Amino acid sequence: MAQFDCVVVGGGSAGCALAARLSEDPSLRVCLVEAGPPDDSALVSTPVGAALLVPTRIRNWAFETVPQEAMYQRRCYQPRGRMLGGSSSLNAMIYMRGHPSDYDDWAAAGATGWGWCDVLPHFLRAENNERGASDFHGVGGPLNVADLRSPNPFARLFVEAGKQAGLPPNEDFNGAQQEGVGLYQVTQKGGERWSAARAYLRPVMGRPNLAVYTRAHALRVLFEGRRATGVEIVRAGRRETLGAAREVVLAAGAFQSPQLLMCSGIGPGEQLRALGLEVVHDAPGVGANLQDHPDYIINRKIGSSELLGVSLGGGLRLAKEIWRYVRERRGMLTSNFAEAGGFVKSELGLERPDLQLHFVIGMVDNHNRTLHLGHGLSCHVCVLRPKSRGTVRLASGDARDAPLIDPRFLAEPGDLAALVRGFKLVRRILDAPALAAFASTELYTARVHDDAEIERAIRARTDTVYHVAGTCRMGGDAGAVLDPELRVRGVEGLRVADCSVMPSLIGGNTNAPAIMIGERAAEFMRRAA
Ligand SMILES: Cc1cc2nc3c(=O)[nH]c(=O)nc-3n(C[C@H](O)[C@H](O)[C@H](O)COP(=O)(O)OP(=O)(O)OC[C@H]3O[C@@H](n4cnc5c(N)ncnc54)[C@H](O)[C@@H]3O)c2cc1C
């Protein structure tokens, strides 16, 4: 049996940051276990490669939800990274922290020590913002944050159209104000994707006290009594045991961390027994409180090869762009697709934005699984603090089987109403002069006008914008799965560190917050060591 001090399960956004920071202490023997392969592929490092990773099973878990009641029983798609870097290796690279008040909400809900003033220093420590240091930004950290090297002209037109529709411009969504429209900053360096693996793990892979096991699927946490003592994994078809003298940390993401807890006997007791699992600790909160941003996309066809698309002209352009990328790491291949966007208050009197926009320089339909001939653009709108709460449950006691994912999208009527307001707002922006100057046809919704029609369209096409969280929530109450130092209540030697720990979903994209959570977990563990 291989013996370590700390075993980290999951080499994603949080897991890479955690393993790298923990192994800074040479006295700690750290093992990082990742089910997927390394991230050594041009499809990963080249930003537009995500167009192939997201819709397929290449380095992607490609989960599906159970049928969604409020959405005509549709099963929704849930891509998640399955490689070093996790979802940060196939995401859209937007650098975003959320709204400061999101973290103050966490603290007020019992996650003591997680208010904005507590977490900001960790965001700054993680960051290397190419714009330089300021009250809101850090330099010198592993996570490179940059402006897009070759922003698409349509991204700028979108910002212009947003202003014409009455929204304020915003040059820094992570600055003094979140509200407004603008170009996103991205986690890239020199035109390449800067995933958590690239930022944190690669520079330290040679450390003698850090072992990184890839293609190693964790099956369960092992216990002696109520103390976690290691992890059972399967690697190259063989079962192995990894001992953890101090702690095991699950960083397998908001679907698979609760799955692993349940497979290890920590979760809703009756459900575990029904699957023949031995209950170590009855914790009904495990897998509950699933939150995700429900998202609707309006697509418009526009005949311009400045936009991504499928055409002869587009093919010739792509060939040139590949050559340009190879030589300069500039041009269309550096696009993160969702180049621009915004944060909007959709009702009078709101204290903070309740909707986020992602403007995409191509017609993204069904997560790029449905392709259309020709060129076009898309604008997403998502609800930042949805009221609907879902679950992750086990389909079986084997962690290699996909869990049952039920986000219960639109279960709460307020979420649907917010998307209706969002739909109308997106139309207003796309119809503003800067974009209306281009002849366009709206896919699917050209004849949709009144509220009842908009509601039907939303139920028929809403899906995730990939920000799952909350399934192992931390808090001060006994119902919380974790205490505020991310320790699993009811057992010893076990923590969780990834997006599942969020008590409530933050109002923004979730990669930087996951990395911040990994940084903090390392701090707690090193203090305890
Ligand atoms: C398509 C897409 C686009 C996105 N775009 C953005 C964006 O532009 N900006 C942004 O901020 N956020 C974005 N996100 C969200 C963000 O990337 C994720 O919230 C974040 O990466 C989650 O981090 P995590 O550490 O919780 O989990 P992950 O990064 O998903 O890591 C979990 C890791 O655990 C591994 N694992 C799971 N089970 C096991 C097991 N049993 N044994 C071993 N290993 C296991 C997985 O393979 C994975 O590597 C996007 C997400 C997706 C899917």
The ligand as an SDF file (V2000), in Angstrom:
LIG
                    3D

 53 58  0  0  0  0  0  0  0  0999 V2000
  -18.1460   23.7780  -20.6330 C   0  0  0  0  0  0  0  0  0  0  0  0
  -17.8400   24.5940  -19.4160 C   0  0  0  0  0  0  0  0  0  0  0  0
  -17.5790   25.9640  -19.5430 C   0  0  0  0  0  0  0  0  0  0  0  0
  -17.3050   26.7320  -18.4110 C   0  0  0  0  0  0  0  0  0  0  0  0
  -16.9120   28.0320  -18.5560 N   0  0  0  0  0  0  0  0  0  0  0  0
  -16.4500   28.7170  -17.4790 C   0  0  0  0  0  0  0  0  0  0  0  0
  -15.8320   29.9900  -17.6340 C   0  0  0  0  0  0  0  0  0  0  0  0
  -15.6860   30.5120  -18.7370 O   0  0  0  0  0  0  0  0  0  0  0  0
  -15.3780   30.6190  -16.5110 N   0  0  0  0  0  0  0  0  0  0  0  0
  -15.5150   30.0730  -15.2740 C   0  0  0  0  0  0  0  0  0  0  0  0
  -15.1300   30.7150  -14.2890 O   0  0  0  0  0  0  0  0  0  0  0  0
  -16.0940   28.8730  -15.1030 N   0  0  0  0  0  0  0  0  0  0  0  0
  -16.5170   28.1640  -16.1760 C   0  0  0  0  0  0  0  0  0  0  0  0
  -17.0180   26.9120  -16.0170 N   0  0  0  0  0  0  0  0  0  0  0  0
  -17.1530   26.3790  -14.6660 C   0  0  0  0  0  0  0  0  0  0  0  0
  -15.8270   26.0170  -14.0110 C   0  0  0  0  0  0  0  0  0  0  0  0
  -14.8980   25.5640  -14.9630 O   0  0  0  0  0  0  0  0  0  0  0  0
  -16.0910   24.9610  -12.9580 C   0  0  0  0  0  0  0  0  0  0  0  0
  -17.0510   25.4350  -12.0290 O   0  0  0  0  0  0  0  0  0  0  0  0
  -14.8370   24.6140  -12.1650 C   0  0  0  0  0  0  0  0  0  0  0  0
  -13.8130   24.2030  -13.0410 O   0  0  0  0  0  0  0  0  0  0  0  0
  -15.1770   23.4960  -11.1870 C   0  0  0  0  0  0  0  0  0  0  0  0
  -14.0630   23.2200  -10.4070 O   0  0  0  0  0  0  0  0  0  0  0  0
  -14.0890   21.9940   -9.3970 P   0  0  0  0  0  0  0  0  0  0  0  0
  -12.7540   21.9370   -8.7820 O   0  0  0  0  0  0  0  0  0  0  0  0
  -15.2970   22.1050   -8.5240 O   0  0  0  0  0  0  0  0  0  0  0  0
  -14.3510   20.6860  -10.3100 O   0  0  0  0  0  0  0  0  0  0  0  0
  -13.6160   20.2040  -11.6350 P   0  0  0  0  0  0  0  0  0  0  0  0
  -12.6990   21.2320  -12.1740 O   0  0  0  0  0  0  0  0  0  0  0  0
  -14.6780   19.6950  -12.5460 O   0  0  0  0  0  0  0  0  0  0  0  0
  -12.6860   19.0020  -11.1400 O   0  0  0  0  0  0  0  0  0  0  0  0
  -13.1240   17.7560  -10.7020 C   0  0  0  0  0  0  0  0  0  0  0  0
  -12.0470   16.7430  -11.0670 C   0  0  0  0  0  0  0  0  0  0  0  0
  -12.2600   15.5320  -10.3490 O   0  0  0  0  0  0  0  0  0  0  0  0
  -12.0530   14.4370  -11.2120 C   0  0  0  0  0  0  0  0  0  0  0  0
  -12.8060   13.3060  -10.6670 N   0  0  0  0  0  0  0  0  0  0  0  0
  -14.1490   13.1890  -10.5610 C   0  0  0  0  0  0  0  0  0  0  0  0
  -14.4690   12.0160   -9.9820 N   0  0  0  0  0  0  0  0  0  0  0  0
  -13.3060   11.3850   -9.7000 C   0  0  0  0  0  0  0  0  0  0  0  0
  -12.9950   10.1410   -9.0870 C   0  0  0  0  0  0  0  0  0  0  0  0
  -13.9540    9.3230   -8.6340 N   0  0  0  0  0  0  0  0  0  0  0  0
  -11.6940    9.7930   -8.9540 N   0  0  0  0  0  0  0  0  0  0  0  0
  -10.7140   10.6350   -9.4050 C   0  0  0  0  0  0  0  0  0  0  0  0
  -10.9560   11.8300   -9.9890 N   0  0  0  0  0  0  0  0  0  0  0  0
  -12.2450   12.1940  -10.1240 C   0  0  0  0  0  0  0  0  0  0  0  0
  -12.5590   14.9500  -12.5560 C   0  0  0  0  0  0  0  0  0  0  0  0
  -12.0820   14.1850  -13.6250 O   0  0  0  0  0  0  0  0  0  0  0  0
  -12.0550   16.3740  -12.5460 C   0  0  0  0  0  0  0  0  0  0  0  0
  -10.7540   16.4730  -13.0680 O   0  0  0  0  0  0  0  0  0  0  0  0
  -17.3210   26.1210  -17.1260 C   0  0  0  0  0  0  0  0  0  0  0  0
  -17.5710   24.7540  -17.0020 C   0  0  0  0  0  0  0  0  0  0  0  0
  -17.8190   23.9790  -18.1250 C   0  0  0  0  0  0  0  0  0  0  0  0
  -18.0970   22.5040  -17.9530 C   0  0  0  0  0  0  0  0  0  0  0  0
  1  2  1  0
  2  3  1  0
  2 52  2  0
  3  4  2  0
  4  5  1  0
  4 50  1  0
  5  6  2  0
  6  7  1  0
  6 13  1  0
  7  8  2  0
  7  9  1  0
  9 10  1  0
 10 11  2  0
 10 12  1  0
 12 13  2  0
 13 14  1  0
 14 15  1  0
 14 50  1  0
 15 16  1  0
 16 17  1  0
 16 18  1  0
 18 19  1  0
 18 20  1  0
 20 21  1  0
 20 22  1  0
 22 23  1  0
 23 24  1  0
 24 25  2  0
 24 26  1  0
 24 27  1  0
 27 28  1  0
 28 29  2  0
 28 30  1  0
 28 31  1  0
 31 32  1  0
 32 33  1  0
 33 34  1  0
 33 48  1  0
 34 35  1  0
 35 36  1  0
 35 46  1  0
 36 37  1  0
 36 45  1  0
 37 38  2  0
 38 39  1  0
 39 40  1  0
 39 45  2  0
 40 41  1  0
 40 42  2  0
 42 43  1  0
 43 44  2  0
 44 45  1  0
 46 47  1  0
 46 48  1  0
 48 49  1  0
 50 51  2  0
 51 52  1  0
 52 53  1  0
M  END
$$$$
